[in-house]
């Protein structure tokens, strides 16, 4: 075999394996794009739940201040010189009812209901944050796999392409698991 034939054979062999690695890189890039979409969605979900949670707690605190003011007003009226006046007694009753409604309003926005909704938002926010970080792992691993596959082409070291494929496959499976949970 002369040098020209050997060079042709080497080019054909490397060209064939390089096409396979190029397909691997394209596949890894497509999976990476999908993982980044999932990552951004979970990041947006986290921020949305965080803002809603903050709104619930702010509303809760405002109602707590109003209820505390009403409780103080009722206490002051009940200790006043006119506490036995029927009109004052009626005012105290109305104030206490308003305070109770602020603290617990079934079907409404009482403090108890706001706290329940805030706990749900907190759970959803934490879950979105956890999944966001899992997607970050998937994205990072896929980026490493793409780099390894690219280096395999330049260095003609097939083990790097195999490692890239293994890392990419594991990342894709984990990304699918994250997406489905």
DRENBA-861141 format. One record per residue (C-alpha): residue number from 1; residue in three letters; chain; z, y, x. Coordinates in Angstrom, 1 decimal. Layout:
<rs>
     n   res   chain        z        y        x
   NUM   ALA       A        Z        Y        X
...
</rs>
This chain:
<rs>
     n   res   chain        z        y        x
     1   UNK       A      0.0      0.0      0.0
     2   UNK       A     -1.0      3.3      1.5
     3   UNK       A      0.9      6.6      1.3
     4   UNK       A     -1.2      8.0     -1.6
     5   UNK       A     -0.7      4.9     -3.8
     6   UNK       A      3.1      5.0     -3.0
     7   UNK       A      3.2      8.7     -3.9
     8   UNK       A      1.3      8.1     -7.2
     9   UNK       A      3.6      5.2     -8.1
    10   UNK       A      6.7      7.3     -7.4
    11   UNK       A      5.4     10.3     -9.4
    12   UNK       A      4.6      8.0    -12.3
    13   UNK       A      8.0      6.2    -12.2
    14   UNK       A      9.9      9.5    -11.9
    15   UNK       A      7.7     11.1    -14.5
    16   UNK       A      8.5      8.3    -17.0
    17   UNK       A     12.2      8.5    -16.3
    18   UNK       A     12.2     12.3    -16.4
    19   UNK       A     10.5     12.2    -19.9
    20   UNK       A     13.4     10.0    -21.1
    21   UNK       A     15.9     12.4    -19.6
    22   UNK       A     14.1     15.3    -21.2
    23   UNK       A     14.4     13.6    -24.6
    24   UNK       A     18.1     13.0    -23.9
    25   UNK       A     18.6     16.7    -23.1
    26   UNK       A     16.7     17.8    -26.2
    27   UNK       A     18.9     15.4    -28.3
    28   UNK       A     22.1     16.6    -26.7
    29   UNK       A     21.0     20.2    -27.3
    30   UNK       A     20.4     19.5    -31.0
    31   UNK       A     23.8     17.9    -31.3
    32   UNK       A     25.3     20.8    -29.5
    33   UNK       A     23.7     23.3    -31.9
    34   UNK       A     25.2     21.3    -34.9
    35   UNK       A     28.6     21.2    -33.2
    36   UNK       A     28.5     24.9    -32.6
    37   UNK       A     27.7     25.5    -36.3
    38   UNK       A     30.7     23.4    -37.3
    39   UNK       A     32.8     25.2    -34.7
    40   UNK       A     31.9     28.7    -36.0
    41   UNK       A     32.4     27.6    -39.6
    42   UNK       A     35.9     26.3    -38.9
    43   UNK       A     36.6     29.5    -37.0
    44   UNK       A     35.5     31.6    -40.0
    45   UNK       A     37.6     29.3    -42.3
    46   UNK       A     40.7     29.9    -40.0
    47   UNK       A     40.2     33.7    -40.2
    48   UNK       A     39.7     33.7    -43.9
    49   UNK       A     42.8     31.6    -44.6
    50   UNK       A     44.8     33.7    -42.1
    51   UNK       A     43.8     37.0    -43.8
    52   UNK       A     44.6     35.5    -47.3
    53   UNK       A     47.9     34.2    -46.0
    54   UNK       A     48.8     37.6    -44.7
    55   UNK       A     47.8     39.2    -48.0
    56   UNK       A     50.1     36.8    -49.9
    57   UNK       A     53.1     37.5    -47.6
    58   UNK       A     52.5     41.2    -47.8
    59   UNK       A     52.4     41.0    -51.6
    60   UNK       A     55.5     38.8    -51.5
    61   UNK       A     57.4     41.4    -49.4
    62   UNK       A     56.4     44.3    -51.7
    63   UNK       A     57.7     42.4    -54.7
    64   UNK       A     60.9     41.5    -52.9
    65   UNK       A     61.5     45.2    -52.1
    66   UNK       A     60.8     46.1    -55.8
    67   UNK       A     63.1     43.3    -57.0
    68   UNK       A     65.9     44.4    -54.6
    69   UNK       A     65.6     48.0    -55.8
    70   UNK       A     65.8     46.8    -59.4
    71   UNK       A     68.8     44.6    -58.7
    72   UNK       A     70.5     47.6    -57.0
    73   UNK       A     69.7     49.8    -60.0
    74   UNK       A     71.1     47.3    -62.4
    75   UNK       A     74.3     47.0    -60.4
    76   UNK       A     74.7     50.8    -60.1
    77   UNK       A     74.2     51.2    -63.9
    78   UNK       A     76.7     48.4    -64.6
    79   UNK       A     79.3     50.1    -62.5
    80   UNK       A     78.7     53.6    -63.9
    81   UNK       A     80.9     55.5    -66.3
    82   UNK       A     78.4     54.9    -69.1
    83   UNK       A     78.1     51.1    -68.5
    84   UNK       A     79.4     50.3    -72.0
    85   UNK       A     76.8     52.5    -73.7
    86   UNK       A     74.4     50.3    -75.7
    87   UNK       A     71.4     52.2    -74.4
    88   UNK       A     72.6     51.7    -70.8
    89   UNK       A     73.2     48.0    -71.6
    90   UNK       A     69.7     47.8    -72.9
    91   UNK       A     68.3     49.4    -69.7
    92   UNK       A     70.3     47.0    -67.5
    93   UNK       A     68.9     44.0    -69.5
    94   UNK       A     65.4     45.3    -69.2
    95   UNK       A     65.8     46.0    -65.4
    96   UNK       A     67.2     42.5    -64.9
    97   UNK       A     64.3     40.9    -66.8
    98   UNK       A     61.8     42.8    -64.6
    99   UNK       A     63.6     41.7    -61.5
   100   UNK       A     63.6     38.1    -62.7
   101   UNK       A     59.9     38.4    -63.5
   102   UNK       A     59.1     39.7    -60.0
   103   UNK       A     61.0     36.8    -58.5
   104   UNK       A     59.5     34.0    -60.7
   105   UNK       A     56.6     34.5    -63.1
   106   UNK       A     55.1     31.1    -64.1
   107   UNK       A     51.3     31.4    -64.3
   108   UNK       A     51.5     34.8    -62.6
   109   UNK       A     52.2     36.5    -59.3
   110   UNK       A     56.0     36.1    -58.9
   111   UNK       A     57.5     35.7    -55.5
   112   UNK       A     58.0     32.0    -56.1
   113   UNK       A     54.3     31.6    -56.9
   114   UNK       A     53.2     33.7    -54.0
   115   UNK       A     55.3     31.6    -51.6
   116   UNK       A     53.7     28.4    -53.0
   117   UNK       A     50.2     29.8    -52.5
   118   UNK       A     51.1     31.1    -49.1
   119   UNK       A     52.2     27.7    -48.0
   120   UNK       A     48.9     26.2    -49.1
   121   UNK       A     47.0     28.8    -47.2
   122   UNK       A     49.1     28.2    -44.2
   123   UNK       A     48.3     24.5    -44.3
   124   UNK       A     44.6     25.2    -44.7
   125   UNK       A     44.6     27.8    -41.9
   126   UNK       A     46.4     25.4    -39.5
   127   UNK       A     44.0     22.6    -40.4
   128   UNK       A     40.9     24.8    -39.8
   129   UNK       A     42.4     25.9    -36.5
   130   UNK       A     43.0     22.3    -35.4
   131   UNK       A     39.4     21.4    -36.3
   132   UNK       A     38.1     24.5    -34.5
   133   UNK       A     39.7     23.3    -31.3
   134   UNK       A     38.4     19.8    -31.8
   135   UNK       A     34.9     21.2    -32.1
   136   UNK       A     35.5     23.2    -28.9
   137   UNK       A     36.1     19.9    -27.1
   138   UNK       A     32.9     18.5    -28.6
   139   UNK       A     30.9     21.6    -27.6
   140   UNK       A     32.3     21.6    -24.0
   141   UNK       A     31.6     17.9    -23.5
   142   UNK       A     28.0     18.3    -24.8
   143   UNK       A     27.4     21.2    -22.4
   144   UNK       A     28.7     19.0    -19.5
   145   UNK       A     26.4     16.2    -20.6
   146   UNK       A     23.4     18.5    -20.7
   147   UNK       A     24.2     19.7    -17.2
   148   UNK       A     24.6     16.2    -15.9
   149   UNK       A     21.2     15.2    -17.4
   150   UNK       A     19.6     18.2    -15.9
   151   UNK       A     21.0     17.4    -12.5
   152   UNK       A     19.8     13.8    -12.9
   153   UNK       A     16.2     15.1    -13.1
   154   UNK       A     16.5     17.3    -10.0
   155   UNK       A     18.4     14.7     -7.9
   156   UNK       A     16.7     11.5     -9.3
   157   UNK       A     20.1      9.9     -9.7
   158   UNK       A     19.9      7.8    -12.8
   159   UNK       A     23.6      7.3    -13.0
   160   UNK       A     24.0     11.0    -13.9
   161   UNK       A     21.6     10.5    -16.8
   162   UNK       A     23.6      7.4    -17.9
   163   UNK       A     26.9      9.4    -17.7
   164   UNK       A     25.3     12.2    -19.7
   165   UNK       A     24.2      9.8    -22.4
   166   UNK       A     27.6      8.2    -22.6
   167   UNK       A     29.4     11.6    -22.7
   168   UNK       A     26.9     12.8    -25.3
   169   UNK       A     27.3      9.7    -27.5
   170   UNK       A     31.1      9.9    -27.4
   171   UNK       A     31.0     13.6    -28.2
   172   UNK       A     28.5     13.1    -31.0
   173   UNK       A     30.7     10.4    -32.6
   174   UNK       A     33.8     12.6    -32.2
   175   UNK       A     32.0     15.6    -33.7
   176   UNK       A     30.9     13.5    -36.7
   177   UNK       A     34.5     12.4    -37.1
   178   UNK       A     35.7     16.0    -37.0
   179   UNK       A     33.0     17.0    -39.5
   180   UNK       A     34.0     14.3    -41.9
   181   UNK       A     37.8     14.8    -41.8
</rs>
